[in-house]
């Protein structure tokens, strides 16, 4: 199962990067979202999947799943939420002010 | 001693505050105190019974880099020069620099230079020496470019920086080689183990690198070209850095290492040759100059060449003459620079063609100039110190100890003639400097200002220096035993037999050489007008400047082209380049190290729900890339997120599942709020090649991440630290939910900062939205 999950993470990265390389701001934000999903799955796969009970201490259970990746992912989810919302507002402002959401047109032209 | 070296740096920190009151008190007054204090501290060491002193302070002991200050005769000579001339120059600058200038900047650079120069000549640790060495280059750069609104200043500053830092790096190379070979970072330690270095196969490389550092710093031919351009600096700087102290750092280095290096014949050949060629070339070029400071710059080059040559000779007389001339040169050249500054200040120009006949207007300055320039010329008069060291130069050029076969022999035979040749031109430019400025017809109508005598404050410093010229000239034994002899002793390694400095030796060859110089020099000086076309014509093509300019030009052009090639402002392109680099490097690394491992022995079984969720996520992820509908894209992204939270449920991560669910919902809501304001998704109208490139890069990256994930799951290099958290969650954290305990307890600070990050993001979002509102209200 880990192998399949690793492949799934890889597919998420692939589509995320593909979206990231597009010119429209909305697509780029979607791309970053996909990449962070991929990264979470990636971290989860690095530990061992399904080898014990949920990491909540309970009487009589000795074997728990690895809590460390989960803690890391939890942090990451929250941070990527912050990033996504900031990007969204930034994109909204950029599109409003410049009248375009095309990255190729948004580039600086000081040195051309 | 540490305090003495650091004092300039410490005061430099306070200069910006002191310079606030520059309208009331010139900042220079505060600065002058510093070198005076340093001078007083070190002058106590003078005396016949002087013994080297070592003070040690640890700095980075783990790397064997420490502040070891080793004060021997040579260091003492330099330290007194730096602080002594420093005091005079700082005092002089009070009258030279107007209060409206950026005094704060100037004096900060000035003090940094002084401190680092003290560090160079006192450090026994090679890496400390190197750091101070580069600091002098840096402060010299800043001081040359002090009037940064002038194009010439910027050009000169950059040139000196490029050349001296190039030399500094080669010096670093040599120092690293030597410290590896001898396993010590102390200069004295290296000299003690000199056989290790001399017999090493890297010796030629070490010699060349070390000498490159010294020659670039001391403006030896062909690296002298930066010094004339450095004359764009304010005159006090030229007097201090570019004649009395910094340019002698190279001399110091060669002198410091000569006990070791002079054992090799090539040291004699390279150093003497470079020195003597520099002497001739510099003095010849000086005669062509029309700028007073230009004359002095080339004269400095040639005098440095002379000292360098004497160090190359390596005989006792030569070493003695070299250290003696270091002192003499500082006195007469320092005062000449100040005189040039006075002329510039009071007459408004340094162009010697416009100057002339100033003696009637500036009698004091002229008197000082005549003494200093005659001393520089080496005129045989008993009150000029320049004559003594020049005489020693001639004497040593006749009695060389080196082998007399091959090229070295040829060089040895030709040195006396070259010495006389160079000295004749030295005589000529000294006369040119004095007579061209102070005698002859005056062209008052061409001068921007009406010349008059300088204020007394400006004259004090050159008067003290010229007094030094005369005192050393009249009573050379006054400084001989307590001072010069110790300096020479620390260079030559062995104790010198008592050396007396006499004015009159009788009609021996050196004296005859001096007379030859005076006779031919006078003839050439008197008939200067006749020779002028020759001076203008000869070196026109043979200019190292062209090489320098060409190199710098080309380097600038190439780097501009390369930068233009990839920095075209398109962010997509940058991302592509970065990702491509990651992919190529990682795959190459994986292939070389055989990093990819796959181990299926320890995997969980495959179940239907997971497979279904996974398939759904794949379809959704691919869908985001394909669809051209905004709402669809956003909702499909949501599908991926919800799928992920389902996976979290399946993999026994309840906290993650909950969080992901909430975050995903809020994110989708946010997307839906914003998307209305964003333009519709367009058909991707880019060329097929770009599409394929994007596809290749994204697939490559995906494959890479998959392989990394599989490998990291399949290989365990060390035990997981997770057990610790499972065991201690309740004991130390007092909670059952291990994930929560990790977040708020074990890694509480992380979480705190995470909250801070979210807070910042929230403020930024708020700000961005408010910005719009305010604008709309207007």
Interface residues (C-beta under 8 A of the other chain):
Chain A: X1 X2 X3 X4 X5 X6 X7 X8 X9 X10 X11 X12 X13 X14 X15 X16 X17 X18 X19 X20 X21 X22 X23 X24 X25 X26 X27 X29 X30 X33 X34 X37 X38 X40 X41 X42 X44 X45 X46 X47 X48 X49 X50 X51 X52 X53 X54 X55 X56 X57 X58 X64 X65 X66 X67 X68 X70 X71 X73 X74 X75 X77 X78 X79 X81 X82 X83 X84 X85 X86 X88 X89 X90 X91 X92 X93 X95 X96 X100 X101 X103 X104 X107 X108 X109 X111 X112
Chain B: X564 X567 X569 X570 X571 X572 X575 X576 X579 X598 X600 X602 X603 X604 X605 X606 X607 X610 X611 X614 X617 X618 X621 X622 X624 X625 X630 X633 X634 X637 X640 X641 X644 X647 X648 X650 X651 X652 X653 X654 X655 X656 X659 X660 X663 X666 X667 X670 X671 X674 X675 X677 X678 X679 X681 X682 X684 X686 X694 X695 X697 X698 X699 X701 X702 X703 X704 X705 X706 X708 X709 X710 X712 X713 X720 X721 X722 X725 X726 X729 X730 X736 X737 X738 X739 X742 X743 X747 X750 X751 X754 X757 X758 X761 X762 X764 X765 X768 X769 X771 X772
